[in-house]
Amino acid sequence: MHAKTAIVMLNLGGPVTLSHVEPFLKTLFGDRDLIKLPGPAWFQPTYAWGIAKIRTKGAQKKYAEIGGGSPLLRETALQASSLRTELRSLGFEGPIKLIFRTSQPRAESMLKVLKREGIHQILPLSLYPHDCKATIGSSMRELEQLAPKYGISILPGVLHYADHPKYITALGQLIRDKLDELPYATVIFSAHSLPVNQIENGDPYEDEIHKSVEAIKQFLGDIPGGYLLGYQSRVGPIRWLTPSLKTVLKDCRGRDVIIVPISFVSEHIETLHELDIEYRETAQKLGIRNYARVQTVGINSEFIHCLSQLVIQNLK
């Protein structure tokens, strides 16, 4: 079945070792599709070079504290392996590859590999649950520019699944497990923030986040501590989505909280350091009683079922 078709799993990427941190930051801040820095487009690479120089040492320290690099490549490879096993049982025999936006494996090098392997078409599979022009939109624009060069066509992809029942079940079950430990906790959904001007220009991301939140609230039902939503990972002085996670934590002084990284499906710097170290310290200073964090869905069987169902539907 579809022997000449490959599934390409799309994610942002990250530095595997500390020596990769500076080039990763240059690529990240130099990509106007991902982060639109102030000023003209032609100046952004220069701006990005300066930002990377300033931020590298601090970023390296953070990566050192979570093991010396981002685990995202390893995490995504495990997801690919789990998905491959499930798709083989459903009759799909084509390869499953990874493509990252800011680190290897990059789109151009992977498309070269696929061409050598005789692949004629690819089905993109987003590891961003929410539709967003800056994340999955950026990855798709890159594929659409490069794939024709290698004679590879792009099938309609699995580009978002904010309220897919199996994604919601996977995350909902993980939250329920934490609620068994802290039954009176307030559940705080934490999503990666986005500049407000991108939302005002029609980006669906904020609406997609609310879809997930509402679906999980329906899955779990009313809880004593209630539900809140905050945004993390803002960069720079421009307006970003609010409320910030720190603001939300301030409103929860004296209570137990359970943090849910709703916009991430893999562990990486923004969960392992930002949420587990930085915001835990913030919560302690603010007087939060107990601070718990739900793990990302990773290779949770319900999440892998979600991806495999959507892939098979699109192949048909």
C-alpha positions, -999 to 999 in steps of 0.1 A, spaced: 0 0 0 15 34 -11 50 20 -14 61 52 -33 46 75 -6 64 87 24 51 102 56 71 132 67 67 142 104 71 180 108 85 197 139 106 227 148 138 210 159 164 220 185 202 218 192 213 182 199 245 194 217 257 226 232 278 234 201 246 234 181 229 261 202 243 292 184 235 280 148 201 269 160 194 304 174 206 320 142 183 299 121 153 304 145 156 342 147 166 345 111 134 328 98 109 355 92 81 329 88 87 317 124 96 351 141 89 384 124 115 407 140 110 445 137 125 462 107 128 452 70 131 416 59 165 421 44 179 431 78 165 401 98 195 378 92 219 404 106 195 411 135 193 373 141 231 370 141 233 396 169 205 380 189 222 346 187 255 360 199 238 377 229 217 347 238 240 317 232 257 315 266 224 318 285 207 292 262 237 268 265 234 270 303 197 261 301 204 232 277 232 220 300 207 218 329 184 195 309 211 171 298 233 190 274 209 195 244 174 192 232 158 157 234 134 166 206 152 146 179 151 115 201 115 121 212 103 126 176 122 94 164 104 74 191 71 88 179 80 79 143 89 44 154 56 39 172 36 53 143 56 31 119 46 0 139 9 10 139 8 19 102 25 -14 92 -3 -32 109 -27 -12 88 -10 -20 55 11 11 49 46 1 38 62 34 29 89 52 49 83 76 77 108 104 79 114 135 101 118 170 88 127 199 112 125 236 105 155 248 123 179 219 127 188 186 110 171 167 94 161 197 73 136 196 44 161 199 15 184 171 27 155 148 35 139 154 1 172 144 -16 171 112 4 135 105 -6 142 111 -42 171 86 -41 147 61 -25 123 64 -54 96 83 -35 71 102 -57 48 118 -31 48 128 5 21 131 31 30 159 57 22 151 93 23 180 117 36 175 153 20 209 161 -16 201 172 -28 235 164 -31 253 130 -7 282 130 9 301 101 42 305 120 47 268 127 30 243 105 23 271 79 61 278 78 70 241 74 44 237 46 56 267 27 91 253 28 80 219 14 59 235 -13 89 255 -25 114 226 -24 94 194 -33 88 203 -70 126 206 -74 129 169 -66 99 158 -86 79 150 -54 43 159 -51 26 168 -17 -6 150 -7 -32 167 15 -15 164 49 -25 160 86 -19 196 96 -37 200 129 -59 181 153 -67 205 181 -99 187 192 -95 152 177 -111 128 202 -80 106 206 -56 136 211 -80 149 237 -83 114 253 -45 111 255 -40 145 272 -72 141 293 -60 108 308 -27 123 317 -44 152 335 -68 129 353 -38 109 366 -24 142 381 -58 151 395 -58 118 414 -27 130 432 -39 166 436 -78 165 435 -83 201 444 -57 216 421 -64 242 395 -56 229 360 -37 256 341 -33 250 303 0 265 291 3 273 254 32 288 235 24 325 230 21 343 197 24 380 187 -10 396 188 -4 412 153 -3 377 138 -36 369 154 -50 402 141 -38 393 106 -59 361 106 -37 334 122 -61 307 136 -38 297 165 -56 313 194 -90 298 183 -73 264 179 -59 266 215 -94 273 228 -108 243 209 -84 221 227 -91 237 261 -129 234 257 -126 198 245 -105 187 275 -129 205 299 -157 185 284 -137 153 286 -129 158 323 -160 176 334 -162 201 363 -133 199 388 -131 216 423 -101 238 414 -114 249 380 -95 256 347 -73 285 336 -53 293 304 -19 311 302 7 317 276 45 311 278 77 316 258 72 352 247 102 369 232 109 407 228 89 439 235 60 435 211 25 425 223 19 388 228 -12 368 237 -23 372 273 -26 363 301 10 353 307 15 321 326 32 341 354 1 363 357 -21 332 360 1 317 387 -1 350 407 -39 344 409 -33 309 423 -14 318 454 -19 293 482 -34 266 459 -22 235 441 -18 238 404 -14 213 375 3 227 344 -7 212 311 16 220 281 -13 220 256 6 231 225 35 206 227 35 169 220 72 162 229 95 172 257 120 199 250 135 231 264 101 248 269 87 219 290 119 206 307 134 240 316 108 267 312 80 248 329 99 224 351 126 247 364 118 284 357 81 284 364 84 260 393 108 285 410 83 313 401 54 293 416 74 287 449 82 324 452 45 333 446 33 309 473 18 281 452 13 252 475 20 223 451 32 227 415 28 197 392 33 194 355 16 169 331 40 152 307 35 157 270 16 130 250 48 116 235 42 80 225 10 77 244 -10 50 225 -41 72 221 -20 99 206 -3 75 182 -38 62 173 -49 98 166 -20 102 141 -24 69 124 -62 74 119 -56 107 103 -28 95 81 -49 65 68 -79 88 62 -58 112 42 -41 83 22 -75 71 12 
